[in-house]
Amino acid sequence: MKTTRSKTLLIFLSLYILLQFCWWGYLLLQSNSTKMLMVLGEGTVFLAILFYGIGRLYSSIQQELALHQRQSNFLLSVTHELKTPLASVQLVLQTMLKRSFEGRQLKEFTEKALDENKKSQQLIENILQASGLEQKALNVHLTQVAPQEFLREFTLHFPESKYNILWKSQDNTPFQCDIHMLTFILKNLIENGFKYGGTQICVEFIAQKTSLEIHVIDNGIGVLEMDRPYIFDKFYRSGNDQIRERSGTGLGLYIAREMAVLQGGGLNYQALSKGSCFIVSLPYGK
Protein backbone atom coordinates (compact mmCIF):
# COMPACT_ATOMS: atom_id res chain seq x y z
CA MET A 1 0.00 0.00 0.00
CA LYS A 2 1.44 3.38 -1.05
CA THR A 3 0.26 5.18 2.09
CA THR A 4 1.94 2.61 4.35
CA ARG A 5 5.22 2.97 2.43
CA SER A 6 4.96 6.77 2.77
CA LYS A 7 4.49 6.37 6.51
CA THR A 8 7.58 4.16 6.81
CA LEU A 9 9.64 6.56 4.66
CA LEU A 10 8.55 9.53 6.78
CA ILE A 11 9.68 7.81 9.99
CA PHE A 12 13.02 6.85 8.42
CA LEU A 13 13.72 10.37 7.10
CA SER A 14 12.74 11.91 10.44
CA LEU A 15 15.20 9.72 12.32
CA TYR A 16 17.92 10.42 9.73
CA ILE A 17 17.44 14.21 9.97
CA LEU A 18 17.47 14.08 13.77
CA LEU A 19 20.68 12.04 13.87
CA GLN A 20 22.36 14.30 11.31
CA PHE A 21 21.34 17.38 13.28
CA CYS A 22 22.78 15.94 16.49
CA TRP A 23 26.03 14.96 14.75
CA TRP A 24 26.62 18.36 13.11
CA GLY A 25 25.69 20.12 16.34
CA TYR A 26 28.26 18.03 18.17
CA LEU A 27 30.98 18.83 15.62
CA LEU A 28 30.18 22.54 15.75
CA LEU A 29 30.38 22.63 19.53
CA GLN A 30 33.67 20.77 19.44
CA SER A 31 35.18 23.34 17.10
CA ASN A 32 33.84 26.44 18.91
CA SER A 33 32.40 26.07 22.40
CA THR A 34 31.53 29.80 22.60
CA LYS A 35 28.71 29.20 20.11
CA MET A 36 27.02 26.67 22.38
CA LEU A 37 24.11 28.93 23.43
CA MET A 38 23.44 29.99 19.84
CA VAL A 39 23.47 26.39 18.65
CA LEU A 40 21.20 25.24 21.46
CA GLY A 41 18.73 28.09 20.92
CA GLU A 42 18.47 27.82 17.16
CA GLY A 43 18.61 24.06 17.35
CA THR A 44 15.68 23.95 19.76
CA VAL A 45 13.57 26.13 17.45
CA PHE A 46 14.55 24.02 14.45
CA LEU A 47 13.67 20.78 16.22
CA ALA A 48 10.34 22.19 17.41
CA ILE A 49 9.39 23.20 13.86
CA LEU A 50 10.66 19.91 12.48
CA PHE A 51 8.72 17.77 14.93
CA TYR A 52 5.58 19.88 14.42
CA GLY A 53 5.80 19.33 10.66
CA ILE A 54 6.49 15.63 11.09
CA GLY A 55 3.55 15.34 13.48
CA ARG A 56 1.18 16.99 10.98
CA LEU A 57 2.41 14.77 8.15
CA TYR A 58 2.10 11.66 10.31
CA SER A 59 -1.45 12.61 11.32
CA SER A 60 -2.35 13.20 7.66
CA ILE A 61 -1.00 9.80 6.69
CA GLN A 62 -2.93 8.14 9.53
CA GLN A 63 -6.12 9.79 8.30
CA GLU A 64 -5.43 8.59 4.75
CA LEU A 65 -4.91 5.05 6.06
CA ALA A 66 -8.19 5.18 7.99
CA LEU A 67 -10.04 6.55 4.95
CA HIS A 68 -8.53 3.87 2.72
CA GLN A 69 -9.69 1.18 5.16
CA ARG A 70 -13.20 2.64 5.31
CA GLN A 71 -13.34 2.79 1.50
CA SER A 72 -12.26 -0.85 1.28
CA ASN A 73 -14.95 -1.82 3.78
CA PHE A 74 -17.46 0.22 1.79
CA LEU A 75 -16.65 -1.62 -1.44
CA LEU A 76 -17.03 -4.97 0.31
CA SER A 77 -20.34 -3.86 1.85
CA VAL A 78 -21.69 -2.58 -1.47
CA THR A 79 -20.72 -5.83 -3.20
CA HIS A 80 -22.52 -7.84 -0.54
CA GLU A 81 -25.54 -5.52 -0.43
CA LEU A 82 -26.01 -5.74 -4.20
CA LYS A 83 -25.33 -9.47 -4.55
CA THR A 84 -27.81 -10.51 -1.87
CA PRO A 85 -31.00 -8.93 -3.33
CA LEU A 86 -29.98 -9.79 -6.90
CA ALA A 87 -29.48 -13.43 -5.91
CA SER A 88 -32.85 -13.42 -4.13
CA VAL A 89 -34.64 -11.96 -7.15
CA GLN A 90 -32.97 -14.50 -9.44
CA LEU A 91 -34.03 -17.36 -7.16
CA VAL A 92 -37.62 -16.12 -7.07
CA LEU A 93 -37.78 -15.77 -10.85
CA GLN A 94 -36.24 -19.21 -11.43
CA THR A 95 -38.76 -20.75 -9.01
CA MET A 96 -41.65 -19.03 -10.79
CA LEU A 97 -40.43 -20.35 -14.16
CA LYS A 98 -40.11 -23.95 -13.01
CA ARG A 99 -43.47 -24.26 -11.30
CA SER A 100 -46.98 -22.89 -11.63
CA PHE A 101 -48.44 -21.15 -8.59
CA GLU A 102 -51.82 -20.06 -7.39
CA GLY A 103 -52.73 -16.39 -7.20
CA ARG A 104 -51.84 -15.99 -3.53
CA GLN A 105 -48.45 -17.69 -3.86
CA LEU A 106 -47.68 -15.75 -7.02
CA LYS A 107 -48.43 -12.52 -5.17
CA GLU A 108 -46.08 -13.50 -2.32
CA PHE A 109 -43.23 -14.26 -4.73
CA THR A 110 -43.81 -11.02 -6.62
CA GLU A 111 -43.81 -8.99 -3.39
CA LYS A 112 -40.58 -10.70 -2.31
CA ALA A 113 -38.89 -9.83 -5.60
CA LEU A 114 -40.13 -6.22 -5.37
CA ASP A 115 -38.82 -5.89 -1.79
CA GLU A 116 -35.38 -7.11 -2.80
CA ASN A 117 -35.36 -4.82 -5.83
CA LYS A 118 -36.28 -1.91 -3.54
CA LYS A 119 -33.21 -2.63 -1.38
CA SER A 120 -30.96 -2.42 -4.44
CA GLN A 121 -32.59 0.83 -5.53
CA GLN A 122 -32.12 2.31 -2.07
CA LEU A 123 -28.44 1.43 -2.07
CA ILE A 124 -27.91 2.96 -5.51
CA GLU A 125 -29.80 6.07 -4.42
CA ASN A 126 -27.56 6.41 -1.35
CA ILE A 127 -24.45 6.21 -3.51
CA LEU A 128 -25.82 8.84 -5.90
CA GLN A 129 -26.81 11.10 -3.00
CA ALA A 130 -23.34 10.83 -1.45
CA SER A 131 -21.74 11.61 -4.82
CA GLY A 132 -24.01 14.61 -5.25
CA LEU A 133 -23.08 15.92 -1.79
CA GLU A 134 -19.39 15.45 -2.51
CA GLN A 135 -19.67 17.46 -5.73
CA LYS A 136 -22.07 20.01 -4.18
CA ALA A 137 -24.58 19.12 -6.90
CA LEU A 138 -27.69 18.60 -4.75
CA ASN A 139 -30.30 21.34 -5.07
CA VAL A 140 -32.22 22.37 -1.96
CA HIS A 141 -35.88 23.30 -2.39
CA LEU A 142 -36.96 24.89 0.89
CA THR A 143 -40.61 25.21 1.75
CA GLN A 144 -42.67 25.96 4.83
CA VAL A 145 -44.66 23.13 6.31
CA ALA A 146 -46.44 22.48 9.60
CA PRO A 147 -45.40 19.38 11.61
CA GLN A 148 -48.85 17.78 11.49
CA GLU A 149 -49.11 18.37 7.75
CA PHE A 150 -45.71 16.78 7.19
CA LEU A 151 -46.57 13.81 9.43
CA ARG A 152 -49.78 13.07 7.52
CA GLU A 153 -47.73 12.37 4.39
CA PHE A 154 -44.67 10.88 6.05
CA THR A 155 -46.46 8.26 8.15
CA LEU A 156 -47.70 6.61 4.95
CA HIS A 157 -44.16 5.17 4.62
CA PHE A 158 -44.56 3.37 7.97
CA PRO A 159 -48.07 1.84 8.32
CA GLU A 160 -49.16 1.04 11.87
CA SER A 161 -49.85 -2.59 10.95
CA LYS A 162 -46.17 -3.14 10.20
CA TYR A 163 -44.22 -0.66 12.37
CA ASN A 164 -44.34 0.13 16.08
CA ILE A 165 -43.82 3.90 15.96
CA LEU A 166 -45.16 6.56 18.31
CA TRP A 167 -45.67 9.96 16.67
CA LYS A 168 -45.73 13.12 18.82
CA SER A 169 -46.10 16.79 17.96
CA GLN A 170 -46.29 19.39 20.73
CA ASP A 171 -46.62 22.37 18.43
CA ASN A 172 -47.81 23.00 14.89
CA THR A 173 -45.67 26.08 14.10
CA PRO A 174 -44.53 25.94 10.45
CA PHE A 175 -40.84 25.20 9.90
CA GLN A 176 -38.59 25.38 6.86
CA CYS A 177 -37.27 22.29 5.11
CA ASP A 178 -36.72 20.42 1.89
CA ILE A 179 -39.48 17.81 2.17
CA HIS A 180 -37.62 15.23 0.08
CA MET A 181 -34.44 15.60 2.13
CA LEU A 182 -36.24 15.55 5.48
CA THR A 183 -38.13 12.43 4.41
CA PHE A 184 -34.82 10.76 3.53
CA ILE A 185 -33.29 11.75 6.90
CA LEU A 186 -36.18 10.49 9.03
CA LYS A 187 -36.59 7.26 7.03
CA ASN A 188 -32.89 6.54 7.49
CA LEU A 189 -33.00 7.17 11.26
CA ILE A 190 -36.15 5.11 11.77
CA GLU A 191 -34.91 2.18 9.67
CA ASN A 192 -31.58 2.26 11.53
CA GLY A 193 -33.44 2.15 14.83
CA PHE A 194 -35.25 -1.05 13.86
CA LYS A 195 -32.16 -2.51 12.18
CA TYR A 196 -30.08 -2.16 15.33
CA GLY A 197 -32.40 -3.91 17.75
CA GLY A 198 -35.17 -1.39 18.32
CA THR A 199 -38.67 -2.73 18.94
CA GLN A 200 -40.32 0.67 19.33
CA ILE A 201 -39.43 4.11 18.00
CA CYS A 202 -40.72 7.49 19.08
CA VAL A 203 -40.63 10.43 16.65
CA GLU A 204 -41.31 13.69 18.47
CA PHE A 205 -41.50 17.24 17.12
CA ILE A 206 -40.36 19.69 19.83
CA ALA A 207 -40.56 23.48 19.46
CA GLN A 208 -37.45 25.39 20.58
CA LYS A 209 -36.84 29.15 20.58
CA THR A 210 -35.01 29.38 17.26
CA SER A 211 -35.62 26.03 15.64
CA LEU A 212 -37.78 22.94 15.50
CA GLU A 213 -36.22 19.74 16.83
CA ILE A 214 -37.26 16.29 15.67
CA HIS A 215 -36.21 13.59 18.13
CA VAL A 216 -35.98 10.03 16.82
CA ILE A 217 -35.67 7.76 19.85
CA ASP A 218 -35.27 3.98 19.76
CA ASN A 219 -34.75 1.27 22.39
CA GLY A 220 -32.12 -0.66 20.42
CA ILE A 221 -28.50 -1.49 21.20
CA GLY A 222 -27.38 2.14 20.91
CA VAL A 223 -24.00 3.43 19.71
CA LEU A 224 -20.79 2.35 21.37
CA GLU A 225 -18.90 5.17 23.09
CA MET A 226 -15.82 4.57 20.94
CA ASP A 227 -17.92 4.98 17.77
CA ARG A 228 -19.80 8.15 18.71
CA PRO A 229 -17.24 10.69 17.40
CA TYR A 230 -17.24 9.01 13.97
CA ILE A 231 -20.80 7.89 13.23
CA PHE A 232 -21.40 10.81 10.82
CA ASP A 233 -18.15 10.21 8.88
CA LYS A 234 -18.47 8.93 5.34
CA PHE A 235 -17.98 5.14 5.02
CA TYR A 236 -17.60 4.70 8.79
CA ARG A 237 -18.88 1.45 10.28
CA SER A 238 -18.32 0.16 13.78
CA GLY A 239 -15.63 -2.43 14.39
CA ASN A 240 -17.96 -4.24 16.81
CA ASP A 241 -18.94 -7.65 15.38
CA GLN A 242 -22.49 -7.41 16.75
CA ILE A 243 -23.01 -4.23 14.72
CA ARG A 244 -20.97 -5.08 11.62
CA GLU A 245 -22.97 -8.27 10.98
CA ARG A 246 -25.96 -6.07 10.15
CA SER A 247 -26.29 -4.76 6.61
CA GLY A 248 -25.07 -1.26 5.85
CA THR A 249 -22.53 0.79 3.89
CA GLY A 250 -21.62 3.65 6.24
CA LEU A 251 -23.30 6.27 4.06
CA GLY A 252 -26.72 6.78 5.62
CA LEU A 253 -25.84 8.98 8.61
CA TYR A 254 -23.26 10.91 6.59
CA ILE A 255 -25.88 11.78 3.97
CA ALA A 256 -28.51 12.57 6.62
CA ARG A 257 -26.24 15.03 8.45
CA GLU A 258 -25.11 16.76 5.26
CA MET A 259 -28.73 17.13 4.12
CA ALA A 260 -29.70 18.62 7.48
CA VAL A 261 -26.88 21.17 7.17
CA LEU A 262 -27.94 22.06 3.62
CA GLN A 263 -31.38 22.94 5.00
CA GLY A 264 -29.85 25.33 7.53
CA GLY A 265 -30.08 22.90 10.43
CA GLY A 266 -28.13 20.02 11.88
CA LEU A 267 -28.16 16.41 13.05
CA ASN A 268 -26.75 15.32 16.41
CA TYR A 269 -26.59 12.17 18.50
CA GLN A 270 -27.59 11.92 22.15
CA ALA A 271 -26.67 8.83 24.16
CA LEU A 272 -29.32 7.15 26.28
CA SER A 273 -29.08 4.51 29.00
CA LYS A 274 -30.74 2.18 26.49
CA GLY A 275 -31.03 2.94 22.81
CA SER A 276 -30.27 6.10 20.87
CA CYS A 277 -31.67 9.55 20.28
CA PHE A 278 -30.94 11.42 17.05
CA ILE A 279 -31.96 15.08 16.97
CA VAL A 280 -32.73 16.83 13.68
CA SER A 281 -32.86 20.63 14.04
CA LEU A 282 -34.45 22.83 11.37
CA PRO A 283 -35.14 26.58 11.26
CA TYR A 284 -38.61 28.05 11.51
CA GLY A 285 -40.19 29.46 8.40
CA LYS A 286 -39.81 33.18 7.82
C-alpha positions in Angstrom: 0.0 0.0 0.0 1.4 3.4 -1.1 0.3 5.2 2.1 1.9 2.6 4.3 5.2 3.0 2.4 5.0 6.8 2.8 4.5 6.4 6.5 7.6 4.2 6.8 9.6 6.6 4.7 8.6 9.5 6.8 9.7 7.8 10.0 13.0 6.8 8.4 13.7 10.4 7.1 12.7 11.9 10.4 15.2 9.7 12.3 17.9 10.4 9.7 17.4 14.2 10.0 17.5 14.1 13.8 20.7 12.0 13.9 22.4 14.3 11.3 21.3 17.4 13.3 22.8 15.9 16.5 26.0 15.0 14.7 26.6 18.4 13.1 25.7 20.1 16.3 28.3 18.0 18.2 31.0 18.8 15.6 30.2 22.5 15.8 30.4 22.6 19.5 33.7 20.8 19.4 35.2 23.3 17.1 33.8 26.4 18.9 32.4 26.1 22.4 31.5 29.8 22.6 28.7 29.2 20.1 27.0 26.7 22.4 24.1 28.9 23.4 23.4 30.0 19.8 23.5 26.4 18.6 21.2 25.2 21.5 18.7 28.1 20.9 18.5 27.8 17.2 18.6 24.1 17.3 15.7 24.0 19.8 13.6 26.1 17.5 14.6 24.0 14.4 13.7 20.8 16.2 10.3 22.2 17.4 9.4 23.2 13.9 10.7 19.9 12.5 8.7 17.8 14.9 5.6 19.9 14.4 5.8 19.3 10.7 6.5 15.6 11.1 3.6 15.3 13.5 1.2 17.0 11.0 2.4 14.8 8.1 2.1 11.7 10.3 -1.4 12.6 11.3 -2.4 13.2 7.7 -1.0 9.8 6.7 -2.9 8.1 9.5 -6.1 9.8 8.3 -5.4 8.6 4.8 -4.9 5.0 6.1 -8.2 5.2 8.0 -10.0 6.6 4.9 -8.5 3.9 2.7 -9.7 1.2 5.2 -13.2 2.6 5.3 -13.3 2.8 1.5 -12.3 -0.8 1.3 -15.0 -1.8 3.8 -17.5 0.2 1.8 -16.7 -1.6 -1.4 -17.0 -5.0 0.3 -20.3 -3.9 1.8 -21.7 -2.6 -1.5 -20.7 -5.8 -3.2 -22.5 -7.8 -0.5 -25.5 -5.5 -0.4 -26.0 -5.7 -4.2 -25.3 -9.5 -4.6 -27.8 -10.5 -1.9 -31.0 -8.9 -3.3 -30.0 -9.8 -6.9 -29.5 -13.4 -5.9 -32.8 -13.4 -4.1 -34.6 -12.0 -7.2 -33.0 -14.5 -9.4 -34.0 -17.4 -7.2 -37.6 -16.1 -7.1 -37.8 -15.8 -10.9 -36.2 -19.2 -11.4 -38.8 -20.8 -9.0 -41.6 -19.0 -10.8 -40.4 -20.3 -14.2 -40.1 -24.0 -13.0 -43.5 -24.3 -11.3 -47.0 -22.9 -11.6 -48.4 -21.1 -8.6 -51.8 -20.1 -7.4 -52.7 -16.4 -7.2 -51.8 -16.0 -3.5 -48.5 -17.7 -3.9 -47.7 -15.8 -7.0 -48.4 -12.5 -5.2 -46.1 -13.5 -2.3 -43.2 -14.3 -4.7 -43.8 -11.0 -6.6 -43.8 -9.0 -3.4 -40.6 -10.7 -2.3 -38.9 -9.8 -5.6 -40.1 -6.2 -5.4 -38.8 -5.9 -1.8 -35.4 -7.1 -2.8 -35.4 -4.8 -5.8 -36.3 -1.9 -3.5 -33.2 -2.6 -1.4 -31.0 -2.4 -4.4 -32.6 0.8 -5.5 -32.1 2.3 -2.1 -28.4 1.4 -2.1 -27.9 3.0 -5.5 -29.8 6.1 -4.4 -27.6 6.4 -1.3 -24.4 6.2 -3.5 -25.8 8.8 -5.9 -26.8 11.1 -3.0 -23.3 10.8 -1.5 -21.7 11.6 -4.8 -24.0 14.6 -5.2 -23.1 15.9 -1.8 -19.4 15.5 -2.5 -19.7 17.5 -5.7 -22.1 20.0 -4.2 -24.6 19.1 -6.9 -27.7 18.6 -4.8 -30.3 21.3 -5.1 -32.2 22.4 -2.0 -35.9 23.3 -2.4 -37.0 24.9 0.9 -40.6 25.2 1.7 -42.7 26.0 4.8 -44.7 23.1 6.3 -46.4 22.5 9.6 -45.4 19.4 11.6 -48.9 17.8 11.5 -49.1 18.4 7.7 -45.7 16.8 7.2 -46.6 13.8 9.4 -49.8 13.1 7.5 -47.7 12.4 4.4 -44.7 10.9 6.0 -46.5 8.3 8.2 -47.7 6.6 4.9 -44.2 5.2 4.6 -44.6 3.4 8.0 -48.1 1.8 8.3 -49.2 1.0 11.9 -49.9 -2.6 11.0 -46.2 -3.1 10.2 -44.2 -0.7 12.4 -44.3 0.1 16.1 -43.8 3.9 16.0 -45.2 6.6 18.3 -45.7 10.0 16.7 -45.7 13.1 18.8 -46.1 16.8 18.0 -46.3 19.4 20.7 -46.6 22.4 18.4 -47.8 23.0 14.9 -45.7 26.1 14.1 -44.5 25.9 10.4 -40.8 25.2 9.9 -38.6 25.4 6.9 -37.3 22.3 5.1 -36.7 20.4 1.9 -39.5 17.8 2.2 -37.6 15.2 0.1 -34.4 15.6 2.1 -36.2 15.5 5.5 -38.1 12.4 4.4 -34.8 10.8 3.5 -33.3 11.8 6.9 -36.2 10.5 9.0 -36.6 7.3 7.0 -32.9 6.5 7.5 -33.0 7.2 11.3 -36.2 5.1 11.8 -34.9 2.2 9.7 -31.6 2.3 11.5 -33.4 2.2 14.8 -35.2 -1.0 13.9 -32.2 -2.5 12.2 -30.1 -2.2 15.3 -32.4 -3.9 17.7 -35.2 -1.4 18.3 -38.7 -2.7 18.9 -40.3 0.7 19.3 -39.4 4.1 18.0 -40.7 7.5 19.1 -40.6 10.4 16.6 -41.3 13.7 18.5 -41.5 17.2 17.1 -40.4 19.7 19.8 -40.6 23.5 19.5 -37.5 25.4 20.6 -36.8 29.1 20.6 -35.0 29.4 17.3 -35.6 26.0 15.6 -37.8 22.9 15.5 -36.2 19.7 16.8 -37.3 16.3 15.7 -36.2 13.6 18.1 -36.0 10.0 16.8 -35.7 7.8 19.9 -35.3 4.0 19.8 -34.7 1.3 22.4 -32.1 -0.7 20.4 -28.5 -1.5 21.2 -27.4 2.1 20.9 -24.0 3.4 19.7 -20.8 2.4 21.4 -18.9 5.2 23.1 -15.8 4.6 20.9 -17.9 5.0 17.8 -19.8 8.1 18.7 -17.2 10.7 17.4 -17.2 9.0 14.0 -20.8 7.9 13.2 -21.4 10.8 10.8 -18.1 10.2 8.9 -18.5 8.9 5.3 -18.0 5.1 5.0 -17.6 4.7 8.8 -18.9 1.5 10.3 -18.3 0.2 13.8 -15.6 -2.4 14.4 -18.0 -4.2 16.8 -18.9 -7.7 15.4 -22.5 -7.4 16.8 -23.0 -4.2 14.7 -21.0 -5.1 11.6 -23.0 -8.3 11.0 -26.0 -6.1 10.1 -26.3 -4.8 6.6 -25.1 -1.3 5.8 -22.5 0.8 3.9 -21.6 3.6 6.2 -23.3 6.3 4.1 -26.7 6.8 5.6 -25.8 9.0 8.6 -23.3 10.9 6.6 -25.9 11.8 4.0 -28.5 12.6 6.6 -26.2 15.0 8.4 -25.1 16.8 5.3 -28.7 17.1 4.1 -29.7 18.6 7.5 -26.9 21.2 7.2 -27.9 22.1 3.6 -31.4 22.9 5.0 -29.8 25.3 7.5 -30.1 22.9 10.4 -28.1 20.0 11.9 -28.2 16.4 13.1 -26.8 15.3 16.4 -26.6 12.2 18.5 -27.6 11.9 22.2 -26.7 8.8 24.2 -29.3 7.1 26.3 -29.1 4.5 29.0 -30.7 2.2 26.5 -31.0 2.9 22.8 -30.3 6.1 20.9 -31.7 9.5 20.3 -30.9 11.4 17.1 -32.0 15.1 17.0 -32.7 16.8 13.7 -32.9 20.6 14.0 -34.4 22.8 11.4 -35.1 26.6 11.3 -38.6 28.1 11.5 -40.2 29.5 8.4 -39.8 33.2 7.8 
